[in-house]
Amino acid sequence: AFSSPKSKERLFDCITRVCARMLVSICQLELFFPESGSLKEKRFVLQSLKTRIRQKFNYSIAEIDANDKWQKAVIGLAMVANERKILDRTFEKVLNLIETDGKAVVVDKVIEIY
């Protein structure tokens, strides 16, 4: 479909312009569940939290470590936006949701924006 060097160049220019406006936020949160007495309990609370974050803030989210620990979880979150302030503001709202829920405590966080 892109037989000429000129059409390949136009495609590259288009992709470069689109990517220049796209920012990706990648976050890793370590959570502690003080009230959890079992893996089943932790998974129930974590699933509820993940669902609310997905629905309310449109983050992609998954448990990425400590799957077999009953009071700990490490989750990864990702979001795409065209402005850094949107990413920052939304992540602060996610942290606020976790803190006000009271069922999990954020022990550590790592945020990278590309």
C-alpha positions as CSV (number, residue, x, y, z in Angstrom):
1,A,0.0,0.0,0.0
2,F,2.9,2.3,0.6
3,S,4.9,1.7,-2.5
4,S,6.6,5.1,-2.9
5,P,9.1,6.6,-0.4
6,K,7.0,9.7,-0.4
7,S,3.9,7.9,1.0
8,K,6.0,6.2,3.6
9,E,7.4,9.6,4.6
10,R,3.9,11.1,4.9
11,L,2.8,8.2,7.1
12,F,5.8,8.6,9.4
13,D,5.1,12.4,9.7
14,C,1.5,11.6,10.6
15,I,2.5,9.1,13.2
16,T,5.0,11.5,14.7
17,R,2.5,14.3,15.0
18,V,-0.1,12.0,16.7
19,C,2.5,10.6,19.1
20,A,3.8,14.1,19.9
21,R,0.4,14.8,21.5
22,M,0.1,11.5,23.3
23,L,1.3,11.1,26.9
24,V,1.3,7.8,28.7
25,S,1.2,7.5,32.5
26,I,2.4,4.3,34.0
27,C,2.0,3.8,37.8
28,Q,2.8,1.1,40.2
29,L,1.2,1.1,43.6
30,E,2.0,-1.2,46.6
31,L,-1.1,-1.6,48.7
32,F,-1.5,-2.9,52.3
33,F,-4.9,-4.4,53.4
34,P,-4.9,-4.1,57.2
35,E,-8.3,-5.7,57.7
36,S,-7.7,-8.6,55.3
37,G,-7.6,-12.0,57.0
38,S,-7.4,-14.2,53.9
39,L,-6.5,-14.2,50.2
40,K,-10.2,-14.4,49.4
41,E,-10.9,-11.3,51.4
42,K,-8.0,-9.4,49.8
43,R,-9.1,-10.4,46.3
44,F,-12.7,-9.3,47.0
45,V,-11.6,-5.9,48.2
46,L,-9.0,-5.5,45.4
47,Q,-11.4,-6.6,42.7
48,S,-13.9,-4.0,43.9
49,L,-11.2,-1.3,44.0
50,K,-10.0,-2.2,40.5
51,T,-13.5,-2.1,39.0
52,R,-14.2,1.4,40.5
53,I,-10.9,2.8,39.3
54,R,-11.6,1.4,35.8
55,Q,-15.1,2.7,35.6
56,K,-14.6,6.1,37.2
57,F,-11.2,7.1,35.8
58,N,-10.8,4.9,32.7
59,Y,-7.4,3.5,33.9
60,S,-6.1,0.1,32.7
61,I,-5.3,-1.7,35.9
62,A,-4.0,-5.1,36.9
63,E,-2.5,-6.9,39.9
64,I,1.1,-7.4,39.0
65,D,2.8,-8.8,42.1
66,A,2.2,-10.3,45.6
67,N,-0.7,-12.3,44.3
68,D,-0.3,-14.9,47.0
69,K,0.1,-12.4,49.9
70,W,-3.2,-11.9,51.9
71,Q,-2.4,-8.4,53.1
72,K,-0.4,-7.0,50.2
73,A,-0.9,-6.3,46.5
74,V,1.1,-4.5,43.8
75,I,-1.0,-3.1,41.1
76,G,-0.1,-1.5,37.8
77,L,-2.1,1.3,36.2
78,A,-1.8,3.0,32.8
79,M,-3.6,5.9,31.2
80,V,-3.2,7.8,27.9
81,A,-4.0,11.6,27.6
82,N,-2.9,14.6,25.6
83,E,-2.0,16.8,28.6
84,R,0.2,16.1,31.6
85,K,-2.1,17.9,34.0
86,I,-4.9,15.5,33.1
87,L,-2.7,12.6,34.0
88,D,-1.5,14.2,37.2
89,R,-5.0,15.2,38.3
90,T,-6.6,11.8,37.5
91,F,-3.8,10.0,39.4
92,E,-4.4,12.2,42.4
93,K,-8.1,11.3,42.3
94,V,-7.2,7.6,42.1
95,L,-5.0,7.9,45.2
96,N,-7.8,9.9,47.0
97,L,-10.3,7.1,46.1
98,I,-8.1,4.5,47.6
99,E,-7.4,6.5,50.8
100,T,-11.0,7.5,51.4
101,D,-12.2,3.9,50.9
102,G,-10.2,2.9,53.9
103,K,-9.8,-0.7,53.0
104,A,-6.3,-0.3,51.5
105,V,-3.3,1.8,52.4
106,V,-0.8,3.0,49.7
107,V,2.6,1.9,51.0
108,D,4.6,2.9,47.9
109,K,4.1,4.5,44.5
110,V,6.1,4.9,41.4
111,I,4.9,7.1,38.6
112,E,6.4,7.5,35.1
113,I,5.1,9.6,32.3
114,Y,6.2,9.2,28.7
